[in-house]
Amino acid sequence: MSIFQKLFKQTFIYGLATVLPRVLGIVLVPLYVDVLNKNEYGVYASIMALLITGNILFSYGMETAFFRFVSKDPKTKNSVQSTALTSLTSTTILLLGMGILCRNELATFLEFETQYIVFGLLILSLDALVVLPFAWFRINERPMRYAVIKIFNVIINLGFNLFFFLILPRLAIGNDTFWDSIYFENDKVIYVFIANLIASAVTLLLLLPIYAKIRFGFTSAIWKSMIKYAFPVLIAGIAFSINEAFDKLLLKYLLPENIADGEVGVYAACYKLGVFMTLYSTAFRLGIEPFFFNHASSKNAKETYAKITLYFSILGSCILLGVVVFSDFLKQLIIPDSTFWEAMIIVPIILLANLCLGIYHNLSVWYKITDKTKFGAYISVTGAIITLTLNFLLIPKYTYVGSAIATLSAYGTMMILSWYFGRQYYPIPYNLKKIGMYLITSISFSILSFYVFDSNYMVSIPLLLVFLVILYAFEGKELKQILKK
């Protein structure tokens, strides 16, 4: 099996495990927009945005450091694993305790009810405790076990969401039964977090055997080296969370109170259509990250990285145009409540932004394998500054359209900066002409389809077919050769 076939096989399995949780988010959108109004959906979206930043803080770059140090020296592999596990477990317990003690102050500062803060802290803690067990599956190339547990988490989450929103209201008949006691008709948002919490708890229980395999232990010298490596990753992660999530939060805090939650709600719902690109990018990154480290010393590593980025860009361009062409169908399928459709204008912008982010992750290989993670922090912080600045400038006038433009500007800048610095410190022979041609063609066709012809299938589908013919003409032979290896 060629390295490309092995990579694509593992990426497919990791992708399945990654896609399903994200698909859960899409599947639940019709349910949520049916039982929650725009304001309630906005509250849900804002809290989920906060959890993205919380996940970064709770894991503080230890996962990436784990990959780097485990593959760096086989002699210290066991010590690295046990040190990382001890560090992450200890800090999780500490952060949870501090958060619970300060829950009222956090609720006041963030302008959310205290119960949401408590549920958020518990979910963050449980998710942090499974970071290294999942990383252990990836570094040991056990994608099937990784996928099975991830999928089981999705099944549990989906099951409890369906129970709380569809079954529980029928069981609670108003006769002071047990079901009445757990049914909160005026606070249905809470059930989203309860379902999440149950799924996270079950996942941790399933992964406890990995704790026994890794075992607790602590080597001070290794921990200091890992923290030194992880700190820039943490800074980059915080900056990334600003790029990824703060648009929803800034909409909440910068717009007038009487419309803020509603604007967040419609923006977050239509933003979900961009998840198709996020699914693809995330799945690819999960498969590619261990591959980058494991093949860094290979003779043709740079040429391999260049080809991978080209293929990523090709498929990403297809997804961009495909989702845009069928966006009218997708909005009716995923967002059946037409009151949310007013924000559909942001969909192509968010899709392109997420494609730029995916390309950035591919380009970022240079600073990870050369231990120059500080550049990742610099680039991500630059993106965060752009995100914050443009959101503050554009939201008051353009509301969620301004947020979408800010997201695209940030990710596009990060992509360009990573390429620029990478060619100085670890030059990789990317085929920029081909990548640029496919991106420009896909973007141009998307603009024509969505903004000029209003997703008219008589024009849009032929544009998609022309693009696929172009791809086949230029790449068909190469792709066939890879598949035959």
C-alpha positions as CSV (number, residue, x, y, z in Angstrom):
1,M,0.0,0.0,0.0
2,S,1.5,3.4,-1.0
3,I,1.8,6.1,1.6
4,F,-0.9,8.1,-0.2
5,Q,-3.3,5.1,-0.1
6,K,-2.5,4.6,3.6
7,L,-3.0,8.3,4.3
8,F,-6.3,8.5,2.5
9,K,-7.5,5.3,4.2
10,Q,-6.7,6.7,7.6
11,T,-8.1,10.1,6.7
12,F,-11.3,8.4,5.6
13,I,-11.7,6.6,8.9
14,Y,-10.8,9.7,10.9
15,G,-13.0,11.6,8.6
16,L,-15.9,9.4,9.4
17,A,-15.4,9.8,13.1
18,T,-15.1,13.5,12.7
19,V,-17.9,13.9,10.2
20,L,-20.5,12.2,12.2
21,P,-20.3,14.5,15.3
22,R,-20.4,17.5,12.9
23,V,-23.3,15.8,11.0
24,L,-25.0,15.5,14.3
25,G,-24.8,19.3,14.6
26,I,-26.4,19.6,11.1
27,V,-29.0,16.9,11.8
28,L,-30.1,18.7,15.0
29,V,-30.4,22.1,13.4
30,P,-33.9,21.4,12.0
31,L,-34.9,20.1,15.5
32,Y,-33.4,23.1,17.3
33,V,-34.9,25.7,14.9
34,D,-38.3,23.9,15.4
35,V,-38.3,23.9,19.2
36,L,-36.2,27.0,19.8
37,N,-36.9,30.5,18.6
38,K,-34.1,32.7,17.1
39,N,-33.2,34.2,20.5
40,E,-32.9,30.8,22.2
41,Y,-30.9,29.4,19.3
42,G,-28.6,32.5,19.6
43,V,-28.0,31.7,23.3
44,Y,-27.1,28.1,22.4
45,A,-24.7,29.3,19.6
46,S,-23.1,31.9,22.0
47,I,-22.4,29.3,24.7
48,M,-21.0,26.8,22.2
49,A,-18.7,29.5,20.9
50,L,-17.4,30.0,24.5
51,L,-16.8,26.2,24.8
52,I,-14.5,26.4,21.7
53,T,-12.2,28.8,23.6
54,G,-12.6,26.7,26.8
55,N,-11.4,23.6,25.0
56,I,-8.3,25.3,23.9
57,L,-7.5,26.5,27.5
58,F,-8.2,23.2,29.1
59,S,-5.9,21.3,26.6
60,Y,-3.3,24.1,26.3
61,G,-1.5,22.6,23.3
62,M,-0.6,19.3,25.0
63,E,-2.1,17.2,22.2
64,T,0.3,18.6,19.6
65,A,3.2,18.4,22.1
66,F,2.3,14.8,22.7
67,F,2.5,13.9,19.0
68,R,5.9,15.7,18.6
69,F,7.6,14.3,21.6
70,V,6.3,10.7,21.3
71,S,7.6,10.5,17.8
72,K,10.8,12.4,18.5
73,D,12.7,9.8,20.6
74,P,11.4,6.2,21.1
75,K,13.4,5.8,24.3
76,T,11.4,8.5,26.1
77,K,8.0,7.5,24.6
78,N,6.5,6.0,27.8
79,S,7.7,8.9,29.9
80,V,6.3,11.4,27.5
81,Q,2.9,9.7,27.5
82,S,2.7,9.4,31.3
83,T,3.9,13.0,31.9
84,A,1.4,14.4,29.4
85,L,-1.5,12.4,31.0
86,T,-0.6,13.5,34.5
87,S,-0.2,17.1,33.5
88,L,-3.5,17.3,31.6
89,T,-5.5,15.4,34.3
90,S,-4.1,17.6,37.1
91,T,-4.8,20.9,35.3
92,T,-8.3,19.8,34.3
93,I,-9.2,19.1,38.0
94,L,-7.7,22.4,39.0
95,L,-9.6,24.4,36.4
96,L,-12.9,22.7,37.1
97,G,-12.5,23.4,40.8
98,M,-11.7,27.1,40.3
99,G,-14.5,27.5,37.8
100,I,-17.1,26.0,40.1
101,L,-16.0,28.2,42.9
102,C,-16.2,31.3,40.7
103,R,-19.4,30.2,38.8
104,N,-21.5,33.2,39.9
105,E,-18.8,35.7,39.0
106,L,-18.3,34.1,35.6
107,A,-22.1,34.1,34.9
108,T,-22.3,37.8,35.7
109,F,-19.3,38.7,33.6
110,L,-20.4,36.6,30.6
111,E,-24.1,37.5,31.0
112,F,-25.4,33.9,31.1
113,E,-27.3,32.0,33.7
114,T,-25.2,30.2,36.3
115,Q,-26.5,26.8,35.3
116,Y,-25.1,27.2,31.8
117,I,-21.7,28.0,33.2
118,V,-21.7,24.9,35.4
119,F,-22.7,22.6,32.6
120,G,-20.1,24.2,30.3
121,L,-17.3,23.6,32.9
122,L,-18.3,20.0,33.3
123,I,-18.4,19.4,29.6
124,L,-15.0,21.1,29.1
125,S,-13.5,18.9,31.9
126,L,-14.8,15.7,30.5
127,D,-13.6,16.6,27.0
128,A,-10.2,17.5,28.2
129,L,-9.8,14.2,29.9
130,V,-10.3,12.3,26.7
131,V,-7.8,14.3,24.6
132,L,-4.8,12.1,25.2
133,P,-6.5,8.8,25.0
134,F,-7.8,9.8,21.5
135,A,-4.3,11.1,20.6
136,W,-2.9,7.7,21.7
137,F,-5.1,6.0,19.2
138,R,-3.9,8.3,16.5
139,I,-0.2,8.1,17.2
140,N,-0.5,4.3,17.4
141,E,-2.4,4.2,14.1
142,R,-5.6,2.7,15.5
143,P,-8.2,4.7,13.6
144,M,-11.0,2.1,13.9
145,R,-11.0,2.2,17.7
146,Y,-10.9,6.0,17.5
147,A,-13.8,6.0,15.1
148,V,-16.0,3.5,17.0
149,I,-15.8,5.5,20.2
150,K,-16.4,8.8,18.5
151,I,-19.4,7.4,16.7
152,F,-20.8,5.9,19.9
153,N,-20.5,9.4,21.4
154,V,-22.6,10.7,18.5
155,I,-25.3,8.1,19.0
156,I,-25.7,8.8,22.7
157,N,-25.8,12.6,22.1
158,L,-28.4,12.2,19.3
159,G,-30.4,9.8,21.3
160,F,-30.7,12.1,24.4
161,N,-31.5,15.1,22.2
162,L,-34.3,13.2,20.6
163,F,-35.5,12.0,24.0
164,F,-35.4,15.5,25.6
165,F,-37.0,17.4,22.7
166,L,-39.5,14.8,21.2
167,I,-40.3,12.2,23.9
168,L,-40.0,14.0,27.2
169,P,-42.7,16.6,26.4
170,R,-45.2,13.8,25.8
171,L,-44.2,12.0,29.1
172,A,-44.6,15.2,31.1
173,I,-48.4,15.3,31.4
174,G,-48.6,17.7,34.3
175,N,-49.4,15.2,37.1
176,D,-46.3,15.8,39.2
177,T,-44.6,12.6,37.8
178,F,-40.9,12.0,37.6
179,W,-41.0,13.2,34.0
180,D,-42.7,16.5,35.1
181,S,-39.8,17.1,37.5
182,I,-37.2,17.0,34.8
183,Y,-39.1,18.8,32.1
184,F,-38.3,22.5,31.8
185,E,-40.7,24.0,29.3
186,N,-39.3,27.5,29.6
187,D,-35.7,26.5,29.5
188,K,-35.3,24.0,26.7
189,V,-31.8,25.1,25.8
190,I,-30.5,23.3,28.9
191,Y,-31.3,20.0,27.3
192,V,-28.7,20.5,24.6
193,F,-26.0,20.7,27.3
194,I,-27.4,17.9,29.4
195,A,-27.2,15.6,26.3
196,N,-23.7,16.7,25.6
197,L,-22.6,16.1,29.2
198,I,-24.0,12.6,29.2
199,A,-22.3,11.7,25.9
200,S,-19.0,13.1,27.2
201,A,-19.2,11.2,30.5
202,V,-19.9,7.9,28.7
203,T,-17.0,8.5,26.3
204,L,-14.6,9.0,29.2
205,L,-15.7,5.8,30.8
206,L,-15.0,3.9,27.5
207,L,-11.5,5.4,27.4
208,L,-10.5,4.7,31.0
209,P,-8.6,1.5,29.9
210,I,-6.2,3.8,27.9
211,Y,-5.4,5.5,31.2
212,A,-4.2,2.1,32.4
213,K,-2.1,1.6,29.3
214,I,-0.4,5.0,29.5
215,R,-0.3,5.2,33.3
216,F,0.4,8.2,35.4
217,G,3.9,9.4,35.9
218,F,5.9,12.6,35.8
219,T,9.3,13.6,34.5
220,S,10.0,17.2,35.2
221,A,12.5,17.8,32.4
222,I,10.2,16.3,29.8
223,W,7.2,18.3,31.1
224,K,9.2,21.6,30.8
225,S,10.2,20.8,27.2
226,M,6.6,19.9,26.3
227,I,5.2,23.0,27.9
228,K,7.8,25.1,26.1
229,Y,6.7,23.5,22.8
230,A,3.0,23.6,23.7
231,F,2.8,27.3,24.9
232,P,3.0,28.8,21.4
233,V,0.4,26.2,20.3
234,L,-1.8,27.4,23.2
235,I,-1.5,31.0,22.1
236,A,-2.2,29.9,18.5
237,G,-5.2,27.9,19.7
238,I,-6.6,30.9,21.7
239,A,-6.1,33.1,18.6
240,F,-7.8,30.4,16.5
241,S,-10.8,30.2,18.9
242,I,-11.1,34.0,18.5
243,N,-11.2,33.5,14.7
244,E,-13.6,30.6,15.0
245,A,-16.0,31.7,17.7
246,F,-15.8,35.3,18.6
247,D,-17.9,36.5,15.7
248,K,-21.0,35.0,17.4
249,L,-20.0,36.5,20.8
250,L,-19.2,39.9,19.4
251,L,-22.5,40.0,17.6
252,K,-24.1,39.3,20.9
253,Y,-22.3,42.1,22.8
254,L,-22.0,44.7,20.0
255,L,-25.5,44.7,18.6
256,P,-28.5,46.3,20.5
257,E,-29.8,43.9,23.2
258,N,-33.2,43.6,21.6
259,I,-31.9,42.1,18.3
260,A,-28.5,40.6,19.4
261,D,-29.6,37.0,20.2
262,G,-31.8,36.9,17.1
263,E,-29.0,38.0,14.8
264,V,-26.7,35.5,16.4
265,G,-29.3,32.8,15.8
266,V,-29.8,33.3,12.1
267,Y,-26.1,33.8,11.5
268,A,-25.2,30.6,13.4
269,A,-27.9,28.6,11.6
270,C,-26.7,29.6,8.1
271,Y,-23.1,29.3,9.3
272,K,-23.9,25.5,9.6
273,L,-23.9,25.2,5.9
274,G,-20.2,26.0,6.0
275,V,-19.7,22.9,8.1
276,F,-19.2,20.8,4.9
277,M,-15.9,22.4,4.4
278,T,-15.1,22.3,8.1
279,L,-15.8,18.5,8.1
280,Y,-13.5,18.0,5.2
281,S,-10.7,20.1,6.6
282,T,-10.8,18.7,10.0
283,A,-10.9,15.1,8.8
284,F,-7.9,15.7,6.6
285,R,-6.0,17.4,9.4
286,L,-6.6,14.5,11.8
287,G,-5.2,12.0,9.3
288,I,-2.4,14.2,8.1
289,E,-0.9,15.5,11.4
290,P,0.6,12.2,12.6
291,F,1.6,11.5,8.9
292,F,3.6,14.8,8.8
293,F,5.6,13.9,11.9
294,N,6.2,10.3,11.0
295,H,7.5,11.1,7.5
296,A,9.4,14.2,8.3
297,S,12.7,12.4,7.8
298,S,11.7,10.7,4.6
299,K,13.8,11.4,1.5
300,N,11.0,12.9,-0.6
301,A,9.0,14.4,2.3
302,K,8.8,17.9,0.8
303,E,7.5,16.6,-2.5
304,T,5.0,14.5,-0.7
305,Y,3.7,17.4,1.3
306,A,3.4,19.5,-1.8
307,K,1.3,16.8,-3.6
308,I,-0.9,16.4,-0.5
309,T,-1.6,20.2,-0.4
310,L,-2.5,20.2,-4.1
311,Y,-5.0,17.3,-3.7
312,F,-6.5,19.0,-0.7
313,S,-7.0,22.2,-2.6
314,I,-8.5,20.3,-5.5
315,L,-11.1,18.5,-3.4
316,G,-11.7,21.6,-1.3
317,S,-12.5,23.6,-4.5
318,C,-15.0,20.9,-5.5
319,I,-16.7,21.1,-2.1
320,L,-16.8,24.9,-2.2
321,L,-18.6,25.0,-5.6
322,G,-20.7,22.0,-4.9
323,V,-22.2,23.4,-1.7
324,V,-22.8,26.8,-3.3
325,V,-24.5,25.2,-6.3
326,F,-26.9,23.2,-4.1
327,S,-27.2,25.7,-1.3
328,D,-30.9,26.4,-2.0
329,F,-31.7,22.7,-1.6
330,L,-29.5,22.4,1.5
331,K,-31.1,25.4,3.3
332,Q,-34.5,23.8,3.0
333,L,-33.2,20.5,4.2
334,I,-31.1,21.7,7.1
335,I,-32.8,25.0,8.1
336,P,-36.5,24.4,7.4
337,D,-37.6,27.5,9.2
338,S,-37.5,30.3,6.6
339,T,-37.1,33.0,9.2
340,F,-33.5,31.9,9.5
341,W,-32.7,32.3,5.7
342,E,-32.0,36.0,5.8
343,A,-28.4,35.2,6.6
344,M,-27.8,32.9,3.6
345,I,-25.8,35.6,2.0
346,I,-22.8,34.6,4.2
347,V,-22.6,30.9,3.1
348,P,-20.2,31.3,0.2
349,I,-18.0,33.6,2.3
350,I,-17.8,31.1,5.2
351,L,-17.2,28.2,2.9
352,L,-14.2,30.0,1.3
353,A,-12.9,31.1,4.7
354,N,-12.9,27.5,5.9
355,L,-11.1,26.3,2.7
356,C,-8.4,28.9,3.4
357,L,-8.2,27.6,6.9
358,G,-7.8,24.1,5.7
359,I,-5.0,25.1,3.3
360,Y,-3.3,26.9,6.2
361,H,-3.3,23.8,8.3
362,N,-1.6,21.9,5.4
363,L,1.0,24.7,5.0
364,S,1.6,24.8,8.7
365,V,3.6,21.6,8.6
366,W,6.9,23.6,8.3
367,Y,6.8,25.2,11.8
368,K,5.6,22.0,13.5
369,I,8.3,19.7,12.2
370,T,11.0,22.3,12.6
371,D,9.9,23.1,16.2
372,K,9.2,26.7,15.3
373,T,5.7,26.7,16.8
374,K,6.2,30.3,17.8
375,F,5.4,31.2,14.2
376,G,2.1,29.4,14.5
377,A,1.3,31.7,17.4
378,Y,2.4,34.8,15.5
379,I,0.3,33.9,12.5
380,S,-2.8,33.0,14.5
381,V,-2.5,36.1,16.7
382,T,-2.4,38.2,13.5
383,G,-5.5,36.4,12.4
384,A,-7.2,37.1,15.7
385,I,-6.3,40.8,15.5
386,I,-7.8,41.0,12.1
387,T,-10.9,39.2,13.3
388,L,-11.4,41.5,16.3
389,T,-10.7,44.7,14.4
390,L,-12.9,44.0,11.5
391,N,-15.8,42.7,13.7
392,F,-15.7,45.8,15.8
393,L,-15.6,48.0,12.6
394,L,-18.1,46.1,10.5
395,I,-20.7,44.6,12.9
396,P,-22.4,47.9,13.8
397,K,-23.1,48.6,10.1
398,Y,-23.3,45.2,8.4
399,T,-24.1,42.9,11.4
400,Y,-23.4,39.2,10.5
401,V,-22.1,40.0,7.0
402,G,-19.4,42.0,8.6
403,S,-18.5,38.9,10.8
404,A,-18.3,36.7,7.7
405,I,-16.0,39.1,5.9
406,A,-13.8,39.3,9.0
407,T,-13.5,35.5,9.2
408,L,-12.5,35.2,5.5
409,S,-10.0,38.1,5.9
410,A,-8.4,36.4,8.9
411,Y,-8.1,32.9,7.5
412,G,-7.0,34.2,4.1
413,T,-4.2,36.3,5.7
414,M,-3.1,33.3,7.9
415,M,-2.8,31.1,4.8
416,I,-0.7,33.6,2.9
417,L,1.6,34.3,5.9
418,S,2.2,30.6,6.6
419,W,3.2,30.1,2.9
420,Y,5.5,33.2,3.0
421,F,7.4,32.2,6.2
422,G,7.4,28.5,5.3
423,R,9.3,29.1,2.1
424,Q,12.1,30.8,4.1
425,Y,12.5,28.2,6.8
426,Y,11.3,24.9,5.2
427,P,10.8,25.5,1.4
428,I,8.3,23.1,-0.1
429,P,7.8,23.0,-3.9
430,Y,4.0,23.7,-3.9
431,N,2.4,23.8,-7.4
432,L,1.1,27.3,-6.9
433,K,0.0,27.7,-10.5
434,K,-2.3,24.7,-10.3
435,I,-3.6,25.5,-6.8
436,G,-4.3,29.0,-7.8
437,M,-6.0,28.0,-11.1
438,Y,-8.4,25.6,-9.3
439,L,-9.2,28.1,-6.5
440,I,-9.8,31.0,-8.8
441,T,-12.0,29.0,-11.1
442,S,-14.0,27.5,-8.2
443,I,-14.4,31.0,-6.6
444,S,-15.4,32.6,-9.8
445,F,-18.0,29.9,-10.6
446,S,-19.4,30.2,-7.1
447,I,-19.8,33.9,-7.4
448,L,-21.6,33.5,-10.7
449,S,-23.8,30.7,-9.3
450,F,-24.8,32.3,-6.0
451,Y,-24.7,36.1,-6.3
452,V,-25.3,36.6,-10.1
453,F,-27.7,33.8,-11.0
454,D,-29.2,33.3,-7.5
455,S,-28.5,29.5,-7.5
456,N,-30.4,28.9,-10.7
457,Y,-29.8,25.2,-11.4
458,M,-29.9,25.8,-15.2
459,V,-26.7,27.8,-14.9
460,S,-25.1,26.5,-11.7
461,I,-25.1,22.7,-12.4
462,P,-23.4,23.3,-15.9
463,L,-20.8,25.4,-14.1
464,L,-20.1,22.6,-11.7
465,L,-19.9,20.1,-14.5
466,V,-17.4,22.3,-16.4
467,F,-15.2,22.5,-13.3
468,L,-15.2,18.7,-12.9
469,V,-14.3,18.3,-16.5
470,I,-11.4,20.7,-16.1
471,L,-10.2,18.7,-13.0
472,Y,-10.4,15.4,-14.9
473,A,-8.5,16.8,-17.9
474,F,-5.6,18.0,-15.8
475,E,-5.5,15.5,-12.8
476,G,-7.3,12.4,-14.0
477,K,-4.1,10.5,-15.0
478,E,-2.3,11.4,-11.9
479,L,-5.1,10.3,-9.6
480,K,-5.5,7.0,-11.4
481,Q,-1.8,6.3,-10.9
482,I,-2.0,7.0,-7.2
483,L,-5.0,4.7,-6.8
484,K,-3.2,1.9,-8.6
485,K,-0.1,2.0,-6.4
